[in-house]
């Protein structure tokens, strides 16, 4: 996850690679 992903950061549990 990168700066662009910070908006959905809480979902990183399943998108940690994205």
mmCIF file as gemmi writes it, N, C-alpha and C atoms, coordinates in Angstrom:
data_model
loop_
_atom_site.group_PDB
_atom_site.id
_atom_site.type_symbol
_atom_site.label_atom_id
_atom_site.label_alt_id
_atom_site.label_comp_id
_atom_site.label_asym_id
_atom_site.label_entity_id
_atom_site.label_seq_id
_atom_site.pdbx_PDB_ins_code
_atom_site.Cartn_x
_atom_site.Cartn_y
_atom_site.Cartn_z
_atom_site.occupancy
_atom_site.B_iso_or_equiv
_atom_site.pdbx_formal_charge
_atom_site.auth_seq_id
_atom_site.auth_asym_id
_atom_site.pdbx_PDB_model_num
ATOM 1 N N . UNK Axp A 1 ? 0.829 -1.209 0 1 0 ? 1 A 1
ATOM 2 C CA . UNK Axp A 1 ? 0 0 0 1 0 ? 1 A 1
ATOM 3 C C . UNK Axp A 1 ? 0.866 1.264 0 1 0 ? 1 A 1
ATOM 4 N N . UNK Axp A 2 ? 0.518 2.223 -0.792 1 0 ? 2 A 1
ATOM 5 C CA . UNK Axp A 2 ? 1.292 3.457 -0.926 1 0 ? 2 A 1
ATOM 6 C C . UNK Axp A 2 ? 0.426 4.674 -0.582 1 0 ? 2 A 1
ATOM 7 N N . UNK Axp A 3 ? 0.975 5.846 -0.75 1 0 ? 3 A 1
ATOM 8 C CA . UNK Axp A 3 ? 0.278 7.098 -0.419 1 0 ? 3 A 1
ATOM 9 C C . UNK Axp A 3 ? -1.088 7.192 -1.107 1 0 ? 3 A 1
ATOM 10 N N . UNK Axp A 4 ? -1.157 6.646 -2.335 1 0 ? 4 A 1
ATOM 11 C CA . UNK Axp A 4 ? -2.408 6.655 -3.094 1 0 ? 4 A 1
ATOM 12 C C . UNK Axp A 4 ? -3.459 5.787 -2.426 1 0 ? 4 A 1
ATOM 13 N N . UNK Axp A 5 ? -3.008 4.855 -1.596 1 0 ? 5 A 1
ATOM 14 C CA . UNK Axp A 5 ? -3.907 3.895 -0.969 1 0 ? 5 A 1
ATOM 15 C C . UNK Axp A 5 ? -4.389 4.373 0.406 1 0 ? 5 A 1
ATOM 16 N N . UNK Axp A 6 ? -3.793 5.433 0.908 1 0 ? 6 A 1
ATOM 17 C CA . UNK Axp A 6 ? -4.107 5.899 2.264 1 0 ? 6 A 1
ATOM 18 C C . UNK Axp A 6 ? -5.601 6.127 2.473 1 0 ? 6 A 1
ATOM 19 N N . UNK Axp A 7 ? -6.345 6.4 1.398 1 0 ? 7 A 1
ATOM 20 C CA . UNK Axp A 7 ? -7.766 6.659 1.516 1 0 ? 7 A 1
ATOM 21 C C . UNK Axp A 7 ? -8.522 5.418 1.971 1 0 ? 7 A 1
ATOM 22 N N . UNK Axp A 8 ? -7.999 4.22 1.58 1 0 ? 8 A 1
ATOM 23 C CA . UNK Axp A 8 ? -8.649 2.974 1.997 1 0 ? 8 A 1
ATOM 24 C C . UNK Axp A 8 ? -7.73 2.136 2.886 1 0 ? 8 A 1
ATOM 25 N N . UNK Axp A 9 ? -6.747 2.771 3.429 1 0 ? 9 A 1
ATOM 26 C CA . UNK Axp A 9 ? -5.781 2.137 4.323 1 0 ? 9 A 1
ATOM 27 C C . UNK Axp A 9 ? -6.388 1.087 5.264 1 0 ? 9 A 1
ATOM 28 N N . UNK Axp A 10 ? -7.557 1.351 5.885 1 0 ? 10 A 1
ATOM 29 C CA . UNK Axp A 10 ? -8.159 0.377 6.793 1 0 ? 10 A 1
ATOM 30 C C . UNK Axp A 10 ? -8.427 -0.981 6.14 1 0 ? 10 A 1
ATOM 31 N N . UNK Axp A 11 ? -8.511 -1.013 4.827 1 0 ? 11 A 1
ATOM 32 C CA . UNK Axp A 11 ? -8.788 -2.252 4.114 1 0 ? 11 A 1
ATOM 33 C C . UNK Axp A 11 ? -7.504 -3.008 3.77 1 0 ? 11 A 1
ATOM 34 N N . UNK Axp A 12 ? -6.373 -2.492 4.205 1 0 ? 12 A 1
ATOM 35 C CA . UNK Axp A 12 ? -5.071 -3.075 3.863 1 0 ? 12 A 1
ATOM 36 C C . UNK Axp A 12 ? -4.92 -4.514 4.343 1 0 ? 12 A 1
ATOM 37 N N . UNK Axp A 13 ? -5.809 -4.964 5.216 1 0 ? 13 A 1
ATOM 38 C CA . UNK Axp A 13 ? -5.746 -6.338 5.719 1 0 ? 13 A 1
ATOM 39 C C . UNK Axp A 13 ? -5.875 -7.346 4.578 1 0 ? 13 A 1
ATOM 40 N N . UNK Axp A 14 ? -6.561 -6.947 3.508 1 0 ? 14 A 1
ATOM 41 C CA . UNK Axp A 14 ? -6.725 -7.814 2.351 1 0 ? 14 A 1
ATOM 42 C C . UNK Axp A 14 ? -6.095 -7.203 1.092 1 0 ? 14 A 1
ATOM 43 N N . UNK Axp A 15 ? -5.683 -5.947 1.186 1 0 ? 15 A 1
ATOM 44 C CA . UNK Axp A 15 ? -5.083 -5.245 0.057 1 0 ? 15 A 1
ATOM 45 C C . UNK Axp A 15 ? -3.641 -4.826 0.355 1 0 ? 15 A 1
ATOM 46 N N . UNK Axp A 16 ? -3.038 -5.471 1.327 1 0 ? 16 A 1
ATOM 47 C CA . UNK Axp A 16 ? -1.694 -5.108 1.763 1 0 ? 16 A 1
ATOM 48 C C . UNK Axp A 16 ? -0.693 -5.116 0.607 1 0 ? 16 A 1
ATOM 49 N N . UNK Axp A 17 ? -0.983 -5.915 -0.419 1 0 ? 17 A 1
ATOM 50 C CA . UNK Axp A 17 ? -0.09 -6.005 -1.574 1 0 ? 17 A 1
ATOM 51 C C . UNK Axp A 17 ? -0.35 -4.858 -2.555 1 0 ? 17 A 1
ATOM 52 N N . UNK Axp A 18 ? -1.536 -4.336 -2.496 1 0 ? 18 A 1
ATOM 53 C CA . UNK Axp A 18 ? -1.916 -3.248 -3.389 1 0 ? 18 A 1
ATOM 54 C C . UNK Axp A 18 ? -1.732 -1.925 -2.655 1 0 ? 18 A 1
